[in-house]
């Protein structure tokens, strides 16, 4: 059964022709042929999974930096979402702080790929509670914005343009199975 699968596998690749002759004439070449074909196929798979035309995305405008997320291949990607969490690490006291901003989704002309730009950044906005001590610590202050939950797609990079000085963190969300609400 294994030899049938191997021979069927060889029939799809040009290296299979070489391996078929090596199998019949020089059995000692067979391990080398396997190594060569695995190396060749893994390198072509790696090339196919690299950034698809990252050069097609525009350069970062003045005052912005370009952040690129390469998502790993996920199981059941229709049930996954990615949340973008831009923000800045800075000193803060015990009050809750955040920035506000607006994510703009733009489409790359001629390609159909989407990219995102954070604009209208304001803040930081914070509560005004009295802190027991005036001690400040380094904290990640997030940007609260609309449109930060995106569809998961591992075949394309997520390209985000942020004002300089901000960093981009992200996390993955998984959908739970559907529930039906009862009629009352």
C-alpha positions in Angstrom: 0.0 0.0 0.0 2.8 2.4 0.8 4.6 1.8 -2.4 1.4 2.5 -4.4 1.0 5.9 -2.7 4.7 6.6 -3.3 4.5 5.8 -6.9 1.3 7.8 -7.3 3.1 10.7 -5.6 6.0 10.5 -8.0 3.8 10.6 -11.0 2.8 14.2 -10.2 6.3 15.6 -9.9 9.2 15.6 -12.5 11.5 14.3 -9.8 9.3 11.1 -9.8 10.7 10.1 -13.2 14.2 10.3 -11.9 13.2 8.4 -8.8 11.5 5.7 -10.8 14.8 5.0 -12.7 16.9 5.3 -9.5 14.6 2.8 -7.8 15.1 0.2 -10.5 18.8 0.7 -11.2 20.5 2.1 -8.1 18.7 1.3 -4.9 21.3 3.2 -2.9 20.2 6.5 -4.6 16.7 6.1 -3.3 17.4 7.7 0.2 19.2 10.6 -1.6 16.3 11.0 -4.0 13.8 11.1 -1.0 16.0 13.7 0.7 16.2 15.8 -2.5 12.5 15.6 -3.2 11.5 16.5 0.3 13.9 19.4 0.3 12.6 20.6 -3.1 9.0 20.3 -2.1 9.4 21.9 1.3 11.3 24.8 -0.2 8.5 25.4 -2.7 5.9 25.2 0.0 7.9 27.7 2.1 8.1 30.0 -0.9 4.3 29.8 -1.4 3.6 30.6 2.2 5.9 33.7 2.3 4.4 37.2 2.2 2.2 37.3 -0.9 3.3 40.5 -2.6 4.1 42.6 0.5 5.8 45.0 -1.9 2.3 45.8 -3.4 1.3 47.5 -0.1 2.1 51.2 0.0 5.0 52.4 2.1 4.2 54.0 5.5 3.2 57.6 5.2 5.2 60.3 7.1 4.5 59.9 10.9 3.3 56.3 10.5 4.9 52.9 10.7 3.8 49.7 8.9 3.2 46.6 11.0 2.7 43.2 9.4 1.2 40.2 11.0 1.7 36.7 9.5 -1.0 34.5 10.8 -0.4 30.8 11.4 -2.6 28.3 9.6 -5.6 27.6 11.8 -8.1 24.9 11.9 -11.6 26.0 10.9 -10.5 29.5 10.1 -14.2 30.5 9.5 -14.6 30.2 13.3 -11.6 32.4 14.1 -11.3 36.2 14.4 -8.2 38.3 15.0 -8.3 41.4 17.3 -5.9 44.2 16.7 -4.7 45.9 19.9 -2.6 49.0 19.1 -1.3 50.9 22.1 1.7 52.4 23.9 3.7 51.4 26.9 4.0 54.4 29.3 3.9 55.3 32.9 0.5 55.4 34.5 -1.0 55.5 38.0 -3.9 53.4 39.3 -6.4 55.1 37.0 -7.8 53.3 34.0 -6.3 54.8 30.8 -6.8 54.4 27.1 -6.4 56.2 23.8 -9.2 56.5 21.2 -8.9 56.2 17.5 -10.6 55.1 14.3 -9.5 52.2 12.1 -10.0 52.8 8.4 -10.2 49.7 6.2 -8.7 50.4 2.8 -8.5 48.2 -0.3 -5.3 47.9 -2.3 -6.1 49.1 -5.8 -5.8 46.3 -8.4 -5.2 43.6 -5.9 -8.3 43.5 -3.7 -6.2 43.0 -0.5 -7.3 45.0 2.6 -5.1 47.0 4.9 -5.9 49.1 7.9 -4.8 52.6 9.0 -5.4 54.0 12.5 -6.3 57.7 12.4 -7.8 60.3 14.6 -5.7 59.3 17.6 -6.7 61.1 20.8 -5.7 60.7 24.5 -4.8 59.2 26.7 -8.2 59.4 28.4 -8.3 58.3 32.0 -10.5 58.1 35.1 -9.9 60.5 37.9 -9.8 58.4 41.0 -7.7 59.3 43.9 -4.8 56.9 44.1 -3.7 55.8 47.6 -0.1 56.4 46.6 1.3 58.5 43.7 3.3 55.5 42.4 3.5 55.1 38.6 4.3 51.9 36.8 4.9 51.0 33.1 1.6 49.8 31.6 0.4 49.0 28.1 -2.2 51.7 27.3 -4.5 50.3 24.6 -6.3 52.2 21.8 -10.0 51.7 21.9 -11.3 51.8 18.4 -14.0 50.5 16.0 -13.2 47.8 13.5 -10.5 46.1 15.4 -12.0 42.6 15.2 -11.2 41.1 11.7 -11.9 37.9 9.9 -9.0 35.4 10.2 -7.2 34.6 7.0 -3.8 32.9 7.1 -3.2 33.1 3.4 -2.7 36.9 3.5 -0.7 39.1 5.8 -2.5 41.7 8.0 -1.0 45.0 7.2 -1.6 47.9 9.7 -0.4 51.5 9.6 -0.1 53.1 13.0 1.2 56.5 14.1 4.8 56.3 15.2 5.4 55.4 18.8 2.5 52.9 18.9 3.0 49.1 19.0 0.7 46.5 17.7 -0.4 43.5 19.7 -3.0 41.0 18.5 -4.9 38.0 19.7 -7.1 35.3 18.2 -10.8 34.7 19.1 -12.5 31.4 18.7 -16.2 31.1 18.1 -18.3 28.8 20.3 -20.9 26.5 18.7 -24.2 28.0 17.8 -27.0 28.1 20.4 -30.7 28.5 19.8 -32.6 30.9 21.9 -35.9 29.5 23.2 -39.2 31.2 22.5 -40.8 32.5 25.7 
